[in-house]
């Protein structure tokens, strides 16, 4: 009976599916390219015909105001500035001497316009001779004692004070940092000067700081000295540069100094705030510099 039941179950079971047959592969047709035909009429000196119409058609110009180049009336040749920063008033206090010359072939001029933004003036002089001047909050017009002739040089010294700076000099009391930035025409908010990028001059800066402050500037550090409770640092930009482009910026802050030595026996100083000292030390070591260089690619 058991054998008969097993035979009956086997007979009732569905037969297994037939094995699947893979579809035949279709051959890939060969790539047929058009026949190559050489332009037998082309020669080495043959050029396309000249087109009289424009190659590109531009759309309407964007909205804006066209600014013409400023017309110079004198040549600023050298400027020496002594400056300190008043943290209480957010002020720039300084003395600057502009050495100017009459333009070649130009007519004599009786007054000189110097850019100076929102400042007060203690004196304007040539040597020991005080000069008369007018000021409208933006430009200082200095009346010369005698006309400035072509190629003639003259030095004008200005004692100035600019408080509550919002341009040119930027105070950050929380971090005890102040820096100057004149791009592109903001230099006259922290030092009276010719502030337009069509004149080149050389510069010297004497920056006064407290003994616990550090100062940085463009140019070459020519020297420093202690004066009472302050330190005076002297920077020189001996190559002619356009002030608003290669601006002699300064930066004063309380900082930590980390020194790194290189294989060529040179030493580089890294300045940072005390709270970033550990991070900067990792970066300033040779291993840290290599890691950083790898990350930057």
Secondary structure, 3 states (H helix, E strand, C coil): CHHHHHHHHHHHCCCCCCCCCCCCCCCCCCCCCCCCCCCCCCCCCCCCCCCCCCCCCCCCCCCCCCCCCCCCCCEEEEEEEEEEEECCCCEEEEEEEEEEEECCCCCCEEEEEEECCCCEEEEEEECCEECEEEECCCEEEEEEEEEECECCEEEEEEEEEECCCCCCEEEECCCCEEEECCCCCCHHHCCCECCCCCCCEEEEEEEEEECCCEEEECCEEEEEEEECCEEEEEEEEEEEECCCCCCCCEEEECCEEEEEECCCCCEEEEEECHHHHHHHHHHHCHHHHHHHHHHHC
